[in-house]
Amino acid sequence: MISSSIRKSVLVGVAGLSLTGAVAGCAPAQSAPASKSVVPTPAASASRSVSGSAAASSSASPANTSAYKDGSYSADGTYTSPNGQETVGVQLNLSGGTVSGVDITVHATNPNSKKFQSEFKDGIAAQVVGKKLDEINVSKVAGSSLAGAGFNQAVEAIKSQAK
């Protein structure tokens, strides 16, 4: 049989590991800062430098192998809210098939819808910047559960433009 002091040590160790895992799970994820300004044009994007290991891997790559052309693309998406049909404007900056910037234009007419689109605008960059265009499918962002449908619709139009 296990002595009570060994059993106590094992239980303390397991509890400590559980607490460490719980605290680590509560830590905020690091994300790119939200950009509220208009993203740069393709010419300006090309002049920006890439740092770290991404620079080494991109210099070894002969060309953009993405199915999408680099650049800045815009589209509007619509969705139905309790206040009726609403529209949200989406501008994505693409580099190598990856979203490098996002801007939202609030087109809502109802004050409540404007509030939710503004919250969506404030939280969307953390959801999409750094992701491949084909991986983007948002739902609830920063308390707004309906604007995501309009955003996703606009992303589909942007995919067609960027081909």
Phi and psi restraints in degrees (value plus and minus 20) as a CYANA .aco file:
   2 ILE   PHI    -101.3   -61.3
   2 ILE   PSI     113.0   153.0
   3 SER   PHI     -89.1   -49.1
   3 SER   PSI     135.8   175.8
   4 SER   PHI     -84.8   -44.8
   4 SER   PSI     -50.4   -10.4
   5 SER   PHI     -91.4   -51.4
   5 SER   PSI     -56.3   -16.3
   6 ILE   PHI     -89.5   -49.5
   6 ILE   PSI     -64.1   -24.1
   7 ARG   PHI     -80.1   -40.1
   7 ARG   PSI     -61.2   -21.2
   8 LYS   PHI     -84.1   -44.1
   8 LYS   PSI     -61.6   -21.6
   9 SER   PHI     -83.5   -43.5
   9 SER   PSI     -61.5   -21.5
  10 VAL   PHI     -84.8   -44.8
  10 VAL   PSI     -64.5   -24.5
  11 LEU   PHI     -83.8   -43.8
  11 LEU   PSI     -59.0   -19.0
  12 VAL   PHI     -85.1   -45.1
  12 VAL   PSI     -61.8   -21.8
  13 GLY   PHI     -83.2   -43.2
  13 GLY   PSI     -64.4   -24.4
  14 VAL   PHI     -84.6   -44.6
  14 VAL   PSI     -62.4   -22.4
  15 ALA   PHI     -82.8   -42.8
  15 ALA   PSI     -59.5   -19.5
  16 GLY   PHI     -84.2   -44.2
  16 GLY   PSI     -62.0   -22.0
  17 LEU   PHI     -85.2   -45.2
  17 LEU   PSI     -60.4   -20.4
  18 SER   PHI     -83.4   -43.4
  18 SER   PSI     -62.6   -22.6
  19 LEU   PHI     -85.0   -45.0
  19 LEU   PSI     -60.8   -20.8
  20 THR   PHI     -81.4   -41.4
  20 THR   PSI     -64.5   -24.5
  21 GLY   PHI     -83.4   -43.4
  21 GLY   PSI     -60.3   -20.3
  22 ALA   PHI     -86.6   -46.6
  22 ALA   PSI     -61.6   -21.6
  23 VAL   PHI     -86.5   -46.5
  23 VAL   PSI     -61.4   -21.4
  24 ALA   PHI     -83.8   -43.8
  24 ALA   PSI     -55.9   -15.9
  25 GLY   PHI     -88.3   -48.3
  25 GLY   PSI     -42.7    -2.7
  26 CYS   PHI    -107.8   -67.8
  26 CYS   PSI     -32.6     7.4
  27 ALA   PHI     -85.7   -45.7
  27 ALA   PSI     117.9   157.9
  28 PRO   PHI     -87.5   -47.5
  28 PRO   PSI     121.9   161.9
  29 ALA   PHI     -94.5   -54.5
  29 ALA   PSI     121.3   161.3
  30 GLN   PHI     -99.3   -59.3
  30 GLN   PSI     116.0   156.0
  31 SER   PHI    -163.4  -123.4
  31 SER   PSI     146.5   186.5
  32 ALA   PHI     -89.0   -49.0
  32 ALA   PSI     123.7   163.7
  33 PRO   PHI     -84.3   -44.3
  33 PRO   PSI     124.4   164.4
  34 ALA   PHI     -88.8   -48.8
  34 ALA   PSI     116.5   156.5
  35 SER   PHI    -125.5   -85.5
  35 SER   PSI     102.0   142.0
  36 LYS   PHI    -120.9   -80.9
  36 LYS   PSI     -23.0    17.0
  37 SER   PHI    -117.8   -77.8
  37 SER   PSI     146.6   186.6
  38 VAL   PHI     -86.1   -46.1
  38 VAL   PSI     116.0   156.0
  39 VAL   PHI     -91.6   -51.6
  39 VAL   PSI     135.8   175.8
  40 PRO   PHI     -86.8   -46.8
  40 PRO   PSI     138.6   178.6
  41 THR   PHI     -94.2   -54.2
  41 THR   PSI     145.6   185.6
  42 PRO   PHI     -76.0   -36.0
  42 PRO   PSI     -57.5   -17.5
  43 ALA   PHI     -84.9   -44.9
  43 ALA   PSI     -60.5   -20.5
  44 ALA   PHI     -89.7   -49.7
  44 ALA   PSI     -55.7   -15.7
  45 SER   PHI     -84.0   -44.0
  45 SER   PSI     -57.2   -17.2
  46 ALA   PHI     -86.8   -46.8
  46 ALA   PSI     -44.7    -4.7
  47 SER   PHI    -105.6   -65.6
  47 SER   PSI     -32.2     7.8
  48 ARG   PHI     -93.3   -53.3
  48 ARG   PSI     124.6   164.6
  49 SER   PHI    -112.8   -72.8
  49 SER   PSI     134.5   174.5
  50 VAL   PHI    -128.7   -88.7
  50 VAL   PSI     115.7   155.7
  51 SER   PHI    -132.4   -92.4
  51 SER   PSI     147.1   187.1
  52 GLY   PHI      54.3    94.3
  52 GLY   PSI    -175.8  -135.8
  53 SER   PHI     -87.5   -47.5
  53 SER   PSI     -44.0    -4.0
  54 ALA   PHI     -82.9   -42.9
  54 ALA   PSI     -54.1   -14.1
  55 ALA   PHI     -86.6   -46.6
  55 ALA   PSI     -60.1   -20.1
  56 ALA   PHI     -86.3   -46.3
  56 ALA   PSI     -62.5   -22.5
  57 SER   PHI     -92.9   -52.9
  57 SER   PSI     -53.7   -13.7
  58 SER   PHI     -93.6   -53.6
  58 SER   PSI     -50.0   -10.0
  59 SER   PHI     -93.7   -53.7
  59 SER   PSI     -46.0    -6.0
  60 ALA   PHI     -97.6   -57.6
  60 ALA   PSI     -42.1    -2.1
  61 SER   PHI    -100.4   -60.4
  61 SER   PSI     109.5   149.5
  62 PRO   PHI     -89.1   -49.1
  62 PRO   PSI     -53.1   -13.1
  63 ALA   PHI    -181.2  -141.2
  63 ALA   PSI     150.5   190.5
  64 ASN   PHI     -87.4   -47.4
  64 ASN   PSI      95.2   135.2
  65 THR   PHI    -114.7   -74.7
  65 THR   PSI     -12.7    27.3
  66 SER   PHI     -91.2   -51.2
  66 SER   PSI     134.1   174.1
  67 ALA   PHI     -97.2   -57.2
  67 ALA   PSI     -27.2    12.8
  68 TYR   PHI    -135.9   -95.9
  68 TYR   PSI     123.5   163.5
  69 LYS   PHI     -99.4   -59.4
  69 LYS   PSI     121.2   161.2
  70 ASP   PHI     -84.1   -44.1
  70 ASP   PSI     127.1   167.1
  71 GLY   PHI     130.7   170.7
  71 GLY   PSI    -193.8  -153.8
  72 SER   PHI    -130.7   -90.7
  72 SER   PSI     107.3   147.3
  73 TYR   PHI    -149.1  -109.1
  73 TYR   PSI     124.5   164.5
  74 SER   PHI    -150.7  -110.7
  74 SER   PSI     126.3   166.3
  75 ALA   PHI    -179.5  -139.5
  75 ALA   PSI     136.7   176.7
  76 ASP   PHI    -124.4   -84.4
  76 ASP   PSI     126.4   166.4
  77 GLY   PHI    -147.4  -107.4
  77 GLY   PSI     129.1   169.1
  78 THR   PHI    -135.6   -95.6
  78 THR   PSI     136.5   176.5
  79 TYR   PHI    -175.2  -135.2
  79 TYR   PSI     142.6   182.6
  80 THR   PHI    -123.9   -83.9
  80 THR   PSI     106.0   146.0
  81 SER   PHI    -132.0   -92.0
  81 SER   PSI     153.0   193.0
  82 PRO   PHI     -80.2   -40.2
  82 PRO   PSI     -38.7     1.3
  83 ASN   PHI    -114.2   -74.2
  83 ASN   PSI     -16.6    23.4
  84 GLY   PHI      92.8   132.8
  84 GLY   PSI    -186.4  -146.4
  85 GLN   PHI     -90.7   -50.7
  85 GLN   PSI     111.6   151.6
  86 GLU   PHI    -147.7  -107.7
  86 GLU   PSI     136.5   176.5
  87 THR   PHI    -145.9  -105.9
  87 THR   PSI     120.6   160.6
  88 VAL   PHI    -147.6  -107.6
  88 VAL   PSI     114.4   154.4
  89 GLY   PHI    -112.3   -72.3
  89 GLY   PSI     116.4   156.4
  90 VAL   PHI    -147.7  -107.7
  90 VAL   PSI     111.4   151.4
  91 GLN   PHI    -145.4  -105.4
  91 GLN   PSI     104.0   144.0
  92 LEU   PHI    -138.1   -98.1
  92 LEU   PSI     119.9   159.9
  93 ASN   PHI    -125.3   -85.3
  93 ASN   PSI     105.1   145.1
  94 LEU   PHI    -131.3   -91.3
  94 LEU   PSI     120.8   160.8
  95 SER   PHI    -162.9  -122.9
  95 SER   PSI      93.0   133.0
  96 GLY   PHI      44.5    84.5
  96 GLY   PSI      10.0    50.0
  97 GLY   PHI      60.7   100.7
  97 GLY   PSI     -17.0    23.0
  98 THR   PHI    -130.6   -90.6
  98 THR   PSI     121.3   161.3
  99 VAL   PHI     -93.8   -53.8
  99 VAL   PSI      99.8   139.8
 100 SER   PHI    -127.8   -87.8
 100 SER   PSI     -27.7    12.3
 101 GLY   PHI    -185.9  -145.9
 101 GLY   PSI     133.0   173.0
 102 VAL   PHI    -164.5  -124.5
 102 VAL   PSI     122.7   162.7
 103 ASP   PHI    -160.0  -120.0
 103 ASP   PSI     120.2   160.2
 104 ILE   PHI    -134.7   -94.7
 104 ILE   PSI     114.1   154.1
 105 THR   PHI    -126.7   -86.7
 105 THR   PSI     100.0   140.0
 106 VAL   PHI     -98.4   -58.4
 106 VAL   PSI      94.9   134.9
 107 HIS   PHI    -128.9   -88.9
 107 HIS   PSI     -19.9    20.1
 108 ALA   PHI     -78.5   -38.5
 108 ALA   PSI     127.4   167.4
 109 THR   PHI    -124.0   -84.0
 109 THR   PSI     -48.0    -8.0
 110 ASN   PHI    -103.5   -63.5
 110 ASN   PSI     116.7   156.7
 111 PRO   PHI     -76.1   -36.1
 111 PRO   PSI     -59.3   -19.3
 112 ASN   PHI     -87.5   -47.5
 112 ASN   PSI     -61.6   -21.6
 113 SER   PHI     -85.8   -45.8
 113 SER   PSI     -57.3   -17.3
 114 LYS   PHI     -80.2   -40.2
 114 LYS   PSI     -61.8   -21.8
 115 LYS   PHI     -81.0   -41.0
 115 LYS   PSI     -67.2   -27.2
 116 PHE   PHI     -88.2   -48.2
 116 PHE   PSI     -58.3   -18.3
 117 GLN   PHI     -86.0   -46.0
 117 GLN   PSI     -55.7   -15.7
 118 SER   PHI     -84.6   -44.6
 118 SER   PSI     -61.9   -21.9
 119 GLU   PHI     -84.6   -44.6
 119 GLU   PSI     -59.9   -19.9
 120 PHE   PHI     -80.0   -40.0
 120 PHE   PSI     -65.8   -25.8
 121 LYS   PHI     -77.7   -37.7
 121 LYS   PSI     -61.3   -21.3
 122 ASP   PHI     -89.7   -49.7
 122 ASP   PSI     -44.4    -4.4
 123 GLY   PHI    -128.7   -88.7
 123 GLY   PSI     -28.6    11.4
 124 ILE   PHI     -90.4   -50.4
 124 ILE   PSI     -54.2   -14.2
 125 ALA   PHI     -77.9   -37.9
 125 ALA   PSI     -60.7   -20.7
 126 ALA   PHI     -84.1   -44.1
 126 ALA   PSI     -43.6    -3.6
 127 GLN   PHI    -107.0   -67.0
 127 GLN   PSI     -48.9    -8.9
 128 VAL   PHI    -141.9  -101.9
 128 VAL   PSI     -47.4    -7.4
 129 VAL   PHI     -85.8   -45.8
 129 VAL   PSI     109.8   149.8
 130 GLY   PHI      74.7   114.7
 130 GLY   PSI     -24.9    15.1
 131 LYS   PHI    -120.0   -80.0
 131 LYS   PSI     131.3   171.3
 132 LYS   PHI     -85.9   -45.9
 132 LYS   PSI     123.5   163.5
 133 LEU   PHI     -76.4   -36.4
 133 LEU   PSI     -59.6   -19.6
 134 ASP   PHI     -90.7   -50.7
 134 ASP   PSI     -33.5     6.5
 135 GLU   PHI    -111.2   -71.2
 135 GLU   PSI     -27.3    12.7
 136 ILE   PHI    -101.9   -61.9
 136 ILE   PSI     104.7   144.7
 137 ASN   PHI    -180.0  -140.0
 137 ASN   PSI      75.9   115.9
 138 VAL   PHI    -114.6   -74.6
 138 VAL   PSI     135.7   175.7
 139 SER   PHI    -143.6  -103.6
 139 SER   PSI    -125.8   -85.8
 140 LYS   PHI    -100.7   -60.7
 140 LYS   PSI     106.6   146.6
 141 VAL   PHI    -150.5  -110.5
 141 VAL   PSI     101.7   141.7
 142 ALA   PHI      30.1    70.1
 142 ALA   PSI      21.6    61.6
 143 GLY   PHI      69.7   109.7
 143 GLY   PSI     -30.4     9.6
 144 SER   PHI    -117.5   -77.5
 144 SER   PSI      92.3   132.3
 145 SER   PHI    -118.8   -78.8
 145 SER   PSI     -29.1    10.9
 146 LEU   PHI    -125.0   -85.0
 146 LEU   PSI     -53.1   -13.1
 147 ALA   PHI     -82.0   -42.0
 147 ALA   PSI     -44.9    -4.9
 148 GLY   PHI     -79.1   -39.1
 148 GLY   PSI     -54.0   -14.0
 149 ALA   PHI     -84.7   -44.7
 149 ALA   PSI     -62.9   -22.9
 150 GLY   PHI     -86.5   -46.5
 150 GLY   PSI     -59.0   -19.0
 151 PHE   PHI     -80.9   -40.9
 151 PHE   PSI     -67.9   -27.9
 152 ASN   PHI     -82.2   -42.2
 152 ASN   PSI     -57.5   -17.5
 153 GLN   PHI     -83.5   -43.5
 153 GLN   PSI     -63.2   -23.2
 154 ALA   PHI     -84.6   -44.6
 154 ALA   PSI     -58.2   -18.2
 155 VAL   PHI     -81.6   -41.6
 155 VAL   PSI     -59.5   -19.5
 156 GLU   PHI     -82.5   -42.5
 156 GLU   PSI     -60.6   -20.6
 157 ALA   PHI     -85.8   -45.8
 157 ALA   PSI     -58.8   -18.8
 158 ILE   PHI     -85.3   -45.3
 158 ILE   PSI     -58.0   -18.0
 159 LYS   PHI     -78.3   -38.3
 159 LYS   PSI     -62.4   -22.4
 160 SER   PHI     -85.0   -45.0
 160 SER   PSI     -60.5   -20.5
 161 GLN   PHI     -85.6   -45.6
 161 GLN   PSI     -56.8   -16.8
 162 ALA   PHI    -104.6   -64.6
 162 ALA   PSI     -24.5    15.5
